[in-house]
Amino acid sequence: MDHKMKIGVVGLGDIAEVAYLDNLHSPRKGVEVKWLCDLKDERLKWAAGVVPSATATKNYDEILADRDVNWVFILTPLLAHAPLIKKALEAGKNVYTEKPMSINFEEAAGLVELSKKKGVYFASAPIMLLYPAYEYVRGVLLEGALGQLTSARVLVAHGGPNSWEFKNDPSCLLYTSPSPRDRTR
């Protein structure tokens, strides 16, 4: 039995560039990026330069049809996460997605149930919340070592719901997100 991770990466924008592609492909460690998927040619070209052994495509279904692919990493804009996750889970693929898996609790719960039904793994970033330092701070707060917690403040990296509106044709968001290369400095 082959225990290697054979990954299809969907969405080659900012998060793929700054946090994933440079370090994800590591065949000697049993991690192989087999597919790269985005709708923009320039992103596919860039990613193919980072992982030249991977196959570049604009067609998500090609990844799902590849029996060798056992993980799909979804790094698209957040509104595209849930439909792409559902399709991958239905295809029997393990899924890792950037946050959030959905902006709707019921939809997210349904995705978790679907992964259980299909017998596949499903994980959502940020895994850093499981790091020992975060667990320690969580424990300190839950034990009341700093007193009773009365409020908390959270910064949303995506700018909140007002920034989630589609600025153009929503189909373009299925596989793309901003990249540092796309921004003027």
Long-range contacts (C-beta under 8 A, 24 or more apart in sequence): 3-30, 4-30, 4-31, 4-32, 5-30, 5-31, 5-32, 5-70, 5-71, 6-32, 6-34, 6-68, 6-69, 6-70, 6-71, 7-31, 7-32, 7-33, 7-34, 7-35, 7-69, 7-70, 7-71, 7-72, 7-73, 8-33, 8-34, 8-35, 8-36, 8-37, 8-63, 8-64, 8-66, 8-69, 8-71, 8-72, 8-73, 8-93, 9-33, 9-35, 9-36, 9-37, 9-47, 9-54, 9-73, 9-75, 10-37, 10-38, 10-60, 10-63, 10-72, 10-73, 10-74, 10-75, 10-76, 10-84, 10-175, 11-37, 11-38, 11-74, 11-75, 11-76, 11-77, 11-80, 11-98, 11-175, 11-176, 11-177, 12-36, 12-37, 12-38, 12-40, 12-43, 12-44, 12-46, 12-47, 12-75, 12-175, 12-176, 12-179, 13-38, 13-43, 13-75, 13-76, 13-77, 13-176, 13-177, 13-178, 13-179, 13-182, 14-177, 14-178, 14-179, 14-180, 15-75, 15-98, 15-177, 16-47, 16-75, 16-179, 17-46, 17-179, 17-180, 17-181, 18-180, 20-73, 20-75, 21-47, 21-50, 21-51, 22-50, 24-73, 25-50, 25-51, 25-53, 25-54, 34-66, 34-68, 34-69, 35-62, 35-63, 35-66, 35-69, 37-62, 37-63, 37-175, 38-175, 38-176, 39-172, 39-174, 39-175, 39-176, 40-175, 40-176, 42-181, 43-176, 43-179, 46-179, 46-181, 58-175, 60-84, 60-87, 60-174, 60-175, 64-88, 64-91, 64-93, 65-91, 69-93, 70-94, 71-95, 71-96, 72-96, 73-97, 74-98, 75-177, 76-173, 76-174, 76-175, 76-176, 76-177, 77-173, 77-176, 77-177, 78-103, 78-158, 78-164, 79-103, 79-164, 79-166, 79-170, 79-173, 80-173, 80-174, 80-175, 82-107, 82-108, 82-111, 83-174, 84-174, 85-111, 85-122, 86-111, 86-114, 89-114, 89-115, 89-118, 89-120, 89-122, 90-114, 90-118, 92-118, 92-120, 93-120, 94-120, 94-121, 94-122, 95-120, 95-121, 95-122, 95-123, 96-122, 96-123, 96-124, 96-125, 97-123, 97-124, 97-125, 98-124, 98-125, 99-124, 99-125, 99-126, 100-124, 103-161, 103-164
